[in-house]
Amino acid sequence: MTTQLNRQDLKAACLEMLDQVAIEHPAGHQGKLAARYVLRSQAGDRIELMFEKGEKVSANLWIERRYAEALASEGIICREYPAASLFAKKGAEGKKTYGRHSALKPMRSLANSDLLRFTIERVSQLQSILDHLRTERV
């Protein structure tokens, strides 16, 4: 029987795993809210990842859709964020808003691409995603 980790412990375990397999993104991490990474696949692809580590949100991992599309049907909670929806809504002052987590903006590959956001509920889910990304050929 697997013991479910609380949100804080789950995020700590996920961050530890990401620190082991990926390098910190050149834009750095975003304080207490997000951790930005670059993962190299076996094919040499440079895959940007953004992990939400804030206390008030789930353990969400953002990935460019083209790398993770096959994972969307693997039983991990997943939401699509198409590039076409960027700046589609207006904020309180009438200006168009980005429509995604602000930590994605400085990331060259994630800022304006079609994305998938996976909600990680178990460390094994993150392991499956990372294993897929490391061996994926796009």
Secondary structure, 3 states (H helix, E strand, C coil): CCCCCCHHHHHHHHHHHHHHHCEECCCCCECCCEEEEEEECCCCCEEEEEEECCCCCCEEEEEEHHHHHHHHHCCCEEEEECHHHCCCEECCCCCEECCCCHHHCCCCCCCCCCEEEEEECCHHHHHHHHHHHHHCCC
